Amino acid sequence: MRYLYLIAGSAIALAGAYYIVNTFIQLADWMDEIGVIAGLLFLYLGTLNILNYWYGSKARGVRWAAVLANIAMMAVCWVIGASPEGLEWGLIGALVIAAALSLSARASRPA
């Protein structure tokens, strides 16, 4: 269960890095692209989940920040009505898994 949480957090962080790199590779006006902002948000969320994996219940502030950030990201995806296509289903799946496992005390034990 703990390794699944690490994989979900890493997948979210890698998706964020992909969005950022993809925006710059397309050689578009990057200020008009939402990809950089979304990438930074996913990178931040993935980093919080990885920190929660490593420190777990020893750092309650990190745990609650990860829990609240996961719930907030799920709420934002639901409110804007994100319609994933293709590989984006994997990102939505990683968000759901990370949100569920961040609530579990077993997944956030100290490493």
Beta strands, then each sheet from edge to edge (+ up, - down):
end
